């Protein structure tokens, strides 16, 4: 993803939730995970997962990149285990994501 695409990721999502037995529409914060873009790494790798050369060097020549090269996953904060992580894409601009992503940032 470009810097603009990464910066444009939403901080929350609108969804139906049940409060006091009533279904209501609310904005729920999104949780982001950014493991290194290496084989076998996924959203549950809160420490960034295993390192590989392509993730470490993948952003070296990308202008203004905050690197390293990571995968982006997200899910609504109100989900409980097992969480349904959504794969969003890859980026060199982890610092532009909303909130405090887990993983390598």
KAFEN-V514023 format. One record per helix or strand of 2 or more residues. SS is the DSSP state (H for helix, E for strand). FROM is the first residue (numbers start at 1). TO is the last residue. Records with the same first field share a line. If there is no record, write none. Layout:
SS->FROM-TO ; FROM-TO
//
This chain:
H->3-7 ; 53-57 ; 94-96
E->12-19 ; 22-34 ; 70-76 ; 86-91 ; 102-103
//
